[in-house]
Amino acid sequence: MSKELDRAWLKKQAALEDGGFVSVGGFISAFEERPALAEESGDAETLKHAFARLLQLKRRERTLSVEELAVKADLDLAELVRIESDEDYVPNPFSVHKLAEYFKLPERPLMALAGLLKVKDAQFQQQAVRFAARSESVEKLSREEHRALEEYVKFLCER
């Protein structure tokens, strides 16, 4: 994607601000460098962990490799690898948008999980902590992981 398309998309998202998040409007001017992050705290790290695990589980649920997901969601493979493996990495907002679109997940909560929006909703943070704690890495989704994934996606969709 070109930076002009990314910037146009960000401006559109900023115009839609509201709800339990402080929106993307705060980092449009800093987009060329690094977006403004959610507060760097244990909560922010937990949100990013929940984001990475959510994407890993959704990908595995569809039995896709990282490479297959990159192709299907029209994402840069290197960025997708970093999103799933580097919890300190702050993804491109447009990439989060593409992931939300591909997995049919609500975009704003995904942006918050990725560390791109500040979260004002305590219940959102609590549910992210619960999800992160219950999603252990295994080859095949366990019943518990599948149930945790379904519950968390349902919660995100209600936001």
QUIMO-V524658 format. One line per field, one symbol per residue. phi: phi as a letter, one per 40 degrees, with the letter a starting at -180 (. if undefined). psi: psi as a letter, one per 30 degrees, with the letter a starting at -180 (. if undefined). burial: 1 if it has 24 or more other ideal C-beta (glycine too) atoms within 12 Angstrom, else 0. Layout:
phi: ???
psi: ???
burial: ???
This chain:
phi: .ccccdccccccccccdigcbcccdcbdccdccbccccdcadcccccccccccdccccccdcfbcccccdcccfbcdcccccdcbbcccbccdcccdccccccfbcccccccccgcbcbbcccdccccccccccbccacbccdcccccccccccccccc
psi: klfeeeeeeeeeeefgklaglkafffgefgeecklkllkjleeeeeeeeeeeeeeeeeeeeghkleeeeeeeghlkeeeeeeeffjffkjlkeeeeeeeeeefhlkeeeeeeefgfkkkfjeeeeeeeeeeeffikklekkleeeeeeeeeeeeeeff.
burial: 000001101100110000011111101100100011110000110111111111111111000001001100101000110111001011111111111101101111111111111110100110111011011000001000100110011011001
